[in-house]
């Protein structure tokens, strides 16, 4: 069975392809269009489809639109109600619904040859759930979905047993943990439905002075649901303005909301465990990208395993929609990797470098050459294999640096043009992680935070956040042999088994995807070394 999944309704449009129960390809439209998040989440953009990522998924499998057995669209307009009746003000929602109902015809127009009758509407939170429960390596798991909103709800709690989802609880709007966090994001001067991770980082600088208030404003209801009361944000901290330096009051507000979110998630996951007795918890929805909260659940919750979809935001619903429809033929295979996007052959990369008239070398021992450059404190743009699905750079489209130099945090944030309170992440071999980091292991998708052992904090200061934590990525030698070899070579030269890893992009731009994207970044930032597959370009030689 050949199923294409499509996310287009809110933000982060994407496409994914599942063939005979195996995940073949998945990519976000932003990687092709070079527009961050693909589009803004306004009703008037709901007609925009991820046309480039849809076509690429089909091309990657050698399929034509008429070869598809089904197309899953991750929103079901038949489930919608008048939002005003739920206490939600969204004057453009009728336009959004009109576009959603027309999606089969829009898709057939974008993919000539597709029969519009093959398009199936998959409920938004069911698509989120499938992206976790059917993609994870567990036959049976409790599944929790939390985001801003779907058709009429903001939450789903259920149980996957084999291919079937049993829904145990949902939460109707206007109550939404995701929208609560989005409102806070906007109040703090960041872009909502985009910059929520900045609020999470800022929270580490504050104190939970308002936690008692938020325990009244945000409450669980004992039946798997919750209440979020309206918040007068200005009563706690002034609304941030452009160019304003964030204050202690704003950090304290972020910390208070973050702490209450963690408490509520613990209560919700505890209730779900009481209903299911499951040993594994799988999670998706934008709230599941809150790696601090994920770590609290893993540490303090009742589950043996916590697995989070790497593309937990709306981009992941394209994969979930495809997996959900594929499950009619039995449980699909687990998601094998997050490296599901585009890739280029070594020869194609070399041809692109020649076209750009850039001098390059192809060393016999790439890891040794790059390991030495990193030991010499050069910043390295590292481009390998297929691009990652989701917002985290996982060693395929990464900026790498020396973790032992404290100034490298500021240096990388300056290169990327982003706020100095933002942390960068450590890469570490899976077998070395437990001696340095305390938290859920392994952690291949960078979705949890870990306490950094006190003996290591001064040795790798660039990757230690202000609260003594780090959002780590563990590297398995079997899955990422070249990255593992690079870590080994760097340790041989420095004694440090860790590298700095942050996404290969600059502020406001999507992560680098194509070789041309990588060359553009290399030409516009003070990166010392560009590693494009097996090929190395040195700044000193390229820009004399």
N, C-alpha and C positions, 0 to 999 in steps of 0.2 A: 504494500500500500504506500502510495506516494502522496505526502501531505505537506502543503506549504502553510505555514502560520504567518499571520500578519498582525502587527500592532500599528494602529494609526489614529485612534480616537482622541487621545489627550496629548501626550508628549512622548519623546524618545521613540519615534517610529522605527520599526525594525521588521525583519523577516527571518524566518527559520525554516529549514527543510528537514523532514524526517522521512526516511525511506525504509520500508520493511522493519519498522521499529528501531532504526538506528539514526541518531542525530548526525546529519551530514554537513550542515552548514548553518550558521546564524550570524547576523551582522546588523548593526544599527545604521540607519540611513545617514546619520551625521558623519560617518566615516567616508561616505561618498560625496555628500553635498558640501562638507566642511562647514556646516552650520551647527553650532553647539546645540545639542539635544534635538536636532532635526527641525524643530519648529517650536513656537511658543504654545503653551497649553490653553489656547483660547478657542471658543466654539467655532469661530470663522475659519480655523485651520483644520477642522476635522475632515475635510474632503481630501487633504493632501495625503497621498499614499507613499510608502517607502519604495518607490518604483525602481530605484537603482539597486537597492539591496534585494528586492524580490527577483529581479532579472539575474543578479549575480548568483543567488542561491540556485536558481534553475540551471544556469550555465555551468556552475561548479559540478553539478551532477549529470550534465549532458541531457537535460530534460527540456521539453517544450511545454508551454502552458496546457496544451491539450493532453499531455501525458499525465497530468495530475488527477488523482482520484478524489481529492478534496482540498479545499482551502479553508482554514480556520481563521475567523476574524474575531479578535479578542474583546468583543463587546456585544451584548445582546439587547437591542433597543426594545424588544418586547417586554423586558423586565423593568423598564423605566416607568416612573410615575411623575406627576407634577411636583417638581422640587419645592415649590412654594408651600405645598401641603406638608412637607417635611421640615419646613423652617429654613430652607436654603434659598438665598437670593442669587440667581444666575439667569439674567434676562436673555442670554444667548443660548440657553440650553435647547430650546426648540430647534434652533438651527443645527446644533450638534446632532440631535436625534434625526433630523431630516437627512443629514449627510450619512449617518450610520445606516439608516434604512436603505439608502441608495448604494451602499458599499458593493454589493454584488455586481451592479452595472459599472461602477467606477473601476472595480478590479478587472472586469472583462475588457474594458476600454484600455486599461494600462497594460494588460497581458493579452494581446490579440490571440485568439484561439481558445481561450478559457471559456468554458461553459459557466455562465453565472449561476446556474442551478447547483453547481458543485460547491458554492460558498456556503459555509455553515457559521452561524453566529454562536460563539462560545462565551458564556458569561465571564465578565472581566475577572472576578475573583476566583472562578474555577480555573481560568487560564493561569493566573498567578499560582494557584495551588498545584496544578499539574507541573508547572515549571520547577517546583521543588519536590513534591511527593513522587512524581514519576521520573524525575531526573536523578534523584539521589540513589545511592547504592543500598537501599533498604526495601525489602518486600513489604514491610509493615511500618508505618510511621504516623504519629500525630502530625498534623499540618496546620500551621498558623499563617494567615495572610493579614497584613495591616498596611494600608496606604491612605492616600487622600480620599479618593472616592472611586466607586465603580458606577454601575447603573443607578443604584439607590442606596447602596451600603458602603461601608468603609472597612469591613472586616469579615473574615471567614475563619472558622475553626472546624477542623474535620479530621477524619481518619482515612488513610490509604491502607487498604489490605489487598495486596495484589494490584490489579488495574483499576479498582473501583474506589471512588471517593464517597464517603459518607459525611454529609454536612451536619455538624452538631450545633453550630451557633453562627449567627451573623449579627451585625450591628447596623441598623439603619442610620442614615444621615438625619440630623446634622451632626451627630456625634462622630468625631473622627480624630484619632491620634495623629494621623498624617497631616490633616488640615490644621490642627493645632500647631504642629511644628512648622508648617509652611507659614502660618500667620506670624509666628515668632521670627522666622527667617526674614520676612519682609520688614517687620518692625525694627530689626537690627541693621537694616540697610542693605541686605543681601537680596539676591534674585530668588523669588519663591519658585518652587518646583525645579530648582537647580542647585542652590547653594546651601542646602540643609547641612551638608557635611562641615561647612564652615562654623555653623552654630555648635555642632558637636565638638569641634576643636576648641572653640572659644570657651565652652563650658568648663574646660579643665583649668582655666585661669580664674574662675569665680568660686563663690561659696553659695551653698543652697539656702540662702537667707529667707527665701519665700516658700520653702517646701511645705510648711503647714498650710498656707493658703492654697497651694496647688493640690494638696491632698483633699481639699474640699471641692475644688473646681473640677478635678479629674478623678473619677471614682469607678471602680468595677461594680457590677450589679449582682454578682453571685451566680449568674446563669450563663456565663461565657461572654457577656457583653460589658459595656461600660458607658459612662456619661462624660461628656466634655462640655462644661458650662462656658458661656461667653466670657472672654477675658478682657479687662481694661488694661491693656499692656502699658499704657503711659503712666498708670499708677505705680508701676514698678521701676520703669526706666524710660527716659525720653526716647522718642523715635529717632533713629540715626538718620543723619542727613549726609548727602554726598560730601566726601572729603573730611567728614568728622572722624576724629580718633575715638575708637570705642573705649568706653569708660568701665570702671569697676562695677558700676550699677548694672550695666548691660551684660557684663560677664556673669554677675550674680544671678541675673534673670535667666540667662542661658543655662547656667548650672542647675538652678531650681527646677526648670522644666525638664532638663535632661534626667535629673535624678528621679523625678516623679514618673517619667516615661519608663525608666528601668523598673520601678516598683510595680507599675501597672502591668508591664509585660510579664513580670514574675508571677503576678496573680493570675493572669490569663493563661499562661502556660501551665501553671499548677492546676487550675480547673480542668484544662484539657487533659492533663495526665490522669486526673481522677476519673474522667470519663472513659479513657481509652486503655490505660495501663501500658501504653507503648513505651518501648525503651529508647526509640529514636524520635526526635523532633525535627521536622523539615520546615523551612521558613522562606517566604517570599513577600513581595510588596515593598514599596519604597522604604518603609520603616525598618525592614530587615537589613538595609544597608547601614544602619546605625551599629557600628561594630562594638562600641562601648556597651550598649544594651545587650547585644548578642553575647558578649563575654560574661555579663552578669547572669544571664540565663544559663549559660554553660557551667558557670561556677556554682551557682546557688540553686538552680532548678533541679527537678527530679529525673532528668533524662541522662542516659548513658552516652548518647550521641546527639549533637546538634549540627545540622547541615543546612547551610544557607545557599540559595541560588546565587551564583556570581553576578548574574544580571538580574538582581532581585527587583529592580524598578520596572517601569512599564515596558521597557525593551524586552524583558524576559517573557512577557505574555505572548509574544509571537511563538516562541518555543513551546510554551505551555499549551497554546491552542493546538499546535501541531501534535504534541504528545497526547493531548486529551482525545483527539479524533483518532489517532493511531491506536489508542488503547482498546478500541472496539475489536481489534484483532489479537488481543492479549497484551500483557504488560510490555511496554517498550524497554529497550536496553537503557541502562543508566547513562547519563551524560558522561562521555569519556574524558573531556578536557574543556577548558574555557577557550582554548585556541581554535575557534570555529570560523574565524573570518578569513579575509583574503591573504594569500601568500604568493611569493614570486620565486622562480627558480634562481639558482646561483648565476646561471648564464644571463638571465633577464636582468638581474641586478647589475651585473658587470656591464651589460649593454647600456643601461641607463646612466651609469657613471661615465662611460665613454661619450655618450651623447651630451652630457653636461660638461665635458672636457675637464674632468677632475682627475688628478693623479691619484692612483690607488695601488695598494699591494694586496696580495692574497697569501698571507703567511701560512707556512706549513703547520705552525702551532698557534692558532688564533688565541686560545685562552691565555697562553704565556705572554703574548704581545699585549693583549688588553689588560691582563693582570698587572703587568709592569707599568702601563700607563696609569692605571688606577692607584697603584702604590706610589707613583710620582705625583699624585694629587691632581690628575687631569679629570675633567668631567667627560663622560663617555655617553654618546647617543648609541643605544644598543637596539638593533633592529634584526629580529630573527623569526623565521617561520611564519605561521599564520597569526593574524592579529587576534587580540583577546575580545571576547564577547562580554560586555559589561563595562563598568566605569573604572576598574582597577587595572593598572599596568602590572602584568605578571611575568615579566622577564622576556616579553616578545617585542614590546614597544616601550622601552624604559630609558630613563636617564640614570646612570650609575655614577657613584662617587665613593670616596674614602670616608668611612664612618668615624674614623678616629680624629678627624679635624672638625672641631666644634663649628668653625666658621663656614663649613660646607652647607649647613642648613640655610644660613642667610644667603650664601652664594647661589644655591639652587633656587631659592624663592625669588631672588633678584633676576636670575636667568628667565624664570617662568613668569615674572611680573605679577606675583601674587603676595598676599598678606604675610607678614613675618611671623604671625602666630601659628601659621599652618605647619604641621609636622611633615616629615618625610619618613619613609618606611624602611625597615631592614629586610634584606634577603639573607637566609641562613640555610645551610644544609639540614635536612630533616633530622639526621642522626646527631647533630650538634645542638639543636634548638633547646632541648630540655635543660641543658647546663647553663643557659644564658637567659631564657625567657620562661616565665611561669604563666601558663594559660592553656587553652585547648590546643592540643597537638594531635596530628599534624594540622597545619593551617595553610593549605596550598592556594587559597583564593583571597587571602588578606581581608578576612571578614570578622576578625576578632582582635581585641587588644590584649597585650600580655604585660605583666610586670617584668621590668628588667632587673635582673639580679644586681644587688648593690655593688658587687665586685666588678661588674661590667659597665656600670653607668659612666664612669670616667674614661673608660677605654673606647667606648663607641658613642660619644656624646651627640653626634650629629643626628642619631636616630632615636634619641630619648626625649619624649615629650615632657612638658613642664611638670606633669604629675608622675613622672617616673615610669611611664608605660611606652609601649611601641606596638604599632599595628604590623605584625610580621607576616612574611610569606616564607613558608618552608619549601625547600627544593628537594624533590626526590630524584636521586641519581638515575633511576630507571625511566622516569618521565621526562626529565630535562637534563640529559647528559652533558651538553655543552655548558649550560649555566652552572651545573655542579662542578665541572672542570675549572671554570673561571673562578668560582669561590675557592677551590683548592689552590689554584695558582696565586690568588691574592693573599691567602693565609700564609703560603710558603714565604712570601716576601715581607709580610707585615706582622704576622702572628695573630691576625684578626680573622675569624671565620665568618664575617658579616660584611655585606656591602649595602650602601645606600641605594634604594630603588624608589624612583618617583616616575610619574607618567611622562611619556615623551610628547609633550605639548607645551604651549605657553597659555597664559591666562585667557579665558574666553574662547579658546580654540579647541576643537575636538582632538582626541588623541591622534597622533600620526598613524596613518594607515598604509598609504602607498609609498613607493620609493621617492616619488616626487615630493610628497609631504615631508619626508625625512630630509631631503636635500634643501627644501625651503627652510626648515628649522635650523639645519646646520649652517646655512648661509646667513641667518639673521640673529644668531645667538653665539656667545663666546664658548662654544663647546669644543673641547680639544681634539676629540676623536669621534669620527662617525664609523660605526661598524655596521655594514650593510650585508647581512648574510656572512659569507666568509671573507668579505673584502673590507679593507681598512683605508679610510681617508684621514690624513693628518692635517689639521688646520694650518700648521706652520708651512706645509708644502702646498696646500690648496689656495691659500690667500697670501701670497708673497707680495 
